[in-house]
Amino acid sequence: MTVVHVLYGTESGNAEMVADDIVAAFRGQGFETVTAELTDVEVSDLAAMEIAVFVSSTYGEGELPETAAPFYDALMAERPDLTGVRFAAFGLGDSIYETFNNAIETLRRALLELGAEQIGTTAKHDAASTTPATELADAWTRDLLTLMPA
Ligand SMILES: Cc1cc2nc3c(=O)[nH]c(=O)nc-3n(C[C@H](O)[C@H](O)[C@H](O)COP(=O)(O)O)c2cc1C
């Protein structure tokens, strides 16, 4: 069975809640999952992951959360070959900012550049909307699960 790694970057906890929801949905379908905050992920471990789900909010002027920035910096410095890695992307942001959901786009671009393949669409939660992030996560994960190997 494929192991799904759910990797999140957060400052105030919303991305962690979304990560927990995604994990619950995958587990409900019998997938084995590993959850980690991006602070605890080594870039060198990424190439061995078959499926990685990235969940990240955006801060500052379109930057990754402070806790996730070192991972991104290491990714760009080490530039591992990610051919064979499949990833999904869920961003959290707020459309009052011009740099709406920039961080997940930054991560997504880097992963694609290094050879990883994206599965499904990039979710972009908007904190200014009336939809709770967990509701969007549930719908997005349902779609994602239809694209997963059994
Ligand atoms: C100081 C601050 C800066 C932010 N900057 C951005 C931004 O540049 N772009 C964006 O889309 N959202 C921005 N946001 C919104 C957050 O990404 C959003 O509230 C998100 O749900 C937070 O998720 P988290 O709890 O996982 O960190 C910012 C929020 C704060 C408090």
The ligand as an SDF file (V2000), in Angstrom:
LIG
                    3D

 31 33  0  0  0  0  0  0  0  0999 V2000
    0.5590   38.8700    9.2390 C   0  0  0  0  0  0  0  0  0  0  0  0
   -0.1570   38.0540    8.2010 C   0  0  0  0  0  0  0  0  0  0  0  0
    0.2900   38.0770    6.8950 C   0  0  0  0  0  0  0  0  0  0  0  0
   -0.3780   37.3510    5.8950 C   0  0  0  0  0  0  0  0  0  0  0  0
    0.0630   37.4260    4.6040 N   0  0  0  0  0  0  0  0  0  0  0  0
   -0.6380   36.7840    3.6370 C   0  0  0  0  0  0  0  0  0  0  0  0
   -0.2390   36.8940    2.2660 C   0  0  0  0  0  0  0  0  0  0  0  0
    0.7210   37.5540    1.8940 O   0  0  0  0  0  0  0  0  0  0  0  0
   -0.9890   36.2260    1.3310 N   0  0  0  0  0  0  0  0  0  0  0  0
   -2.0590   35.4540    1.6610 C   0  0  0  0  0  0  0  0  0  0  0  0
   -2.6910   34.8840    0.7800 O   0  0  0  0  0  0  0  0  0  0  0  0
   -2.4510   35.3270    2.9610 N   0  0  0  0  0  0  0  0  0  0  0  0
   -1.7690   35.9570    3.9500 C   0  0  0  0  0  0  0  0  0  0  0  0
   -2.1670   35.8400    5.2590 N   0  0  0  0  0  0  0  0  0  0  0  0
   -3.3550   34.9920    5.5840 C   0  0  0  0  0  0  0  0  0  0  0  0
   -2.9940   33.6070    6.1180 C   0  0  0  0  0  0  0  0  0  0  0  0
   -2.2530   32.8450    5.1740 O   0  0  0  0  0  0  0  0  0  0  0  0
   -4.3090   32.8590    6.4460 C   0  0  0  0  0  0  0  0  0  0  0  0
   -4.9310   33.5060    7.5300 O   0  0  0  0  0  0  0  0  0  0  0  0
   -4.1150   31.3930    6.7540 C   0  0  0  0  0  0  0  0  0  0  0  0
   -5.3740   30.7730    6.9760 O   0  0  0  0  0  0  0  0  0  0  0  0
   -3.2460   31.1630    7.9850 C   0  0  0  0  0  0  0  0  0  0  0  0
   -2.9930   29.7790    8.0920 O   0  0  0  0  0  0  0  0  0  0  0  0
   -2.0870   29.1760    9.2680 P   0  0  0  0  0  0  0  0  0  0  0  0
   -2.8710   29.2860   10.5340 O   0  0  0  0  0  0  0  0  0  0  0  0
   -1.8870   27.7510    8.8790 O   0  0  0  0  0  0  0  0  0  0  0  0
   -0.7970   29.9010    9.3220 O   0  0  0  0  0  0  0  0  0  0  0  0
   -1.5020   36.5480    6.2600 C   0  0  0  0  0  0  0  0  0  0  0  0
   -1.9400   36.5190    7.5830 C   0  0  0  0  0  0  0  0  0  0  0  0
   -1.2880   37.2580    8.5520 C   0  0  0  0  0  0  0  0  0  0  0  0
   -1.7900   37.1910    9.9780 C   0  0  0  0  0  0  0  0  0  0  0  0
  1  2  1  0
  2  3  1  0
  2 30  2  0
  3  4  2  0
  4  5  1  0
  4 28  1  0
  5  6  2  0
  6  7  1  0
  6 13  1  0
  7  8  2  0
  7  9  1  0
  9 10  1  0
 10 11  2  0
 10 12  1  0
 12 13  2  0
 13 14  1  0
 14 15  1  0
 14 28  1  0
 15 16  1  0
 16 17  1  0
 16 18  1  0
 18 19  1  0
 18 20  1  0
 20 21  1  0
 20 22  1  0
 22 23  1  0
 23 24  1  0
 24 25  2  0
 24 26  1  0
 24 27  1  0
 28 29  2  0
 29 30  1  0
 30 31  1  0
M  END
$$$$
